[in-house]
Structures are given as C-alpha cells and as structure tokens.
Amino acid sequence: MKKKPHTCPCCNSQTRRVHDYRIQRVKHIPLFLKPTVLVIKKRRYRCNICGKRFYEHIEFLPRYYRITNLLSMYVITELTNTYSMSSLA
C-alpha cells in the first residue's frame, strides 16, 4: 500500500512519520478452491504532536479482524446456498 498522511485518532493532526511495521496474516477468499492467506505489512504511525502510535487504515480489513470483507461476504452467500454447516466447512 502506498504511504500517505494519516490523521491521529487522539489529537486529529496529520502525520507521515512511520514508527514501525508489523506483519499480519489475513484469510481471504479461496482461489482455485485452495485456501488463501494474505501477508500484509502494516504500518504503525507516530503522531508528531502527542506521540500516540496507531495503525494505518486498510479499506478491505476492518479493525481487529483476521479475515477480509470479501471472505465474510463469501461465507454469508455460501450459508444461504448451503443446507449444512459441514458441507460449508
């Protein structure tokens, strides 16, 4: 993802200062009937004014989630098309 300025959740000031990076593994929709895992290098920013550290906002990944929005929608549609939980799993 491209580096862009982010707003501090504490004091609402703009910052571009990257504090560090973290690796996060996220489940995604199956490709070619195989489970897919995305490895994302998330940036953690540091505010120049108040010093608070926070993660960048990623559109396809809600906060604290380990699965993408596409996978959650895929599971919901599969649940409507399937009669048993074991066949979905």
C-alpha positions in Angstrom: 0.0 0.0 0.0 1.2 3.5 -0.7 2.4 5.7 2.1 0.1 8.6 2.7 -0.6 11.0 5.6 -2.9 9.8 8.3 -4.9 11.6 11.0 -4.1 10.9 14.6 -7.1 9.5 16.5 -6.1 11.3 19.6 -5.4 14.9 18.6 -6.6 14.9 14.9 -3.3 16.2 13.5 -1.8 14.9 10.2 1.4 12.7 10.3 3.5 10.9 7.8 6.0 9.6 10.4 6.2 5.8 10.4 7.0 4.3 13.8 7.4 0.6 12.7 6.0 -2.2 10.6 4.1 -5.3 11.6 3.3 -8.5 9.7 -0.3 -9.7 9.8 -1.7 -12.8 8.2 -5.3 -12.4 6.9 -7.6 -15.1 5.4 -9.0 -14.2 2.0 -11.5 -15.9 -0.4 -10.4 -19.2 -1.9 -8.5 -19.1 -5.2 -8.8 -22.2 -7.4 -10.5 -23.9 -4.5 -7.5 -23.5 -2.3 -7.4 -21.5 1.0 -5.7 -18.1 0.6 -3.8 -16.2 3.2 -2.6 -12.6 2.6 0.5 -11.5 4.3 0.2 -7.7 5.0 3.0 -5.5 6.1 1.0 -2.9 8.2 2.5 0.5 9.1 2.3 1.9 12.5 2.4 5.7 12.6 3.5 8.0 15.3 2.0 11.4 15.9 4.4 14.3 15.9 2.3 16.3 18.4 1.0 13.9 21.1 3.3 10.9 20.4 0.4 8.4 20.1 1.1 5.3 17.9 -1.6 4.0 15.7 -2.1 1.6 12.7 -2.9 2.8 9.2 -6.5 2.3 7.9 -6.9 -0.5 5.5 -10.2 -0.4 3.5 -10.7 -4.2 2.9 -9.7 -5.2 6.5 -11.8 -4.0 9.5 -10.1 -3.2 12.8 -9.2 -6.3 14.9 -10.3 -8.7 12.1 -8.3 -11.7 10.8 -10.5 -12.1 7.7 -11.2 -9.7 4.8 -14.6 -8.2 4.0 -14.7 -10.3 0.8 -14.3 -13.5 2.8 -17.0 -12.6 5.3 -19.4 -11.8 2.4 -18.4 -15.1 0.6 -19.2 -17.1 3.8 -22.6 -15.4 4.1 -23.5 -16.2 0.5 -22.4 -19.8 0.9 -24.5 -20.1 4.0 -27.6 -19.1 2.0 -26.8 -21.6 -0.7 -25.9 -24.5 1.6 -28.0 -26.6 3.8 -25.5 -27.9 6.3 -22.5 -26.4 8.2 -20.3 -29.5 7.5 -20.7 -29.0 3.7 -19.7 -25.4 4.0 -16.6 -26.2 6.1 
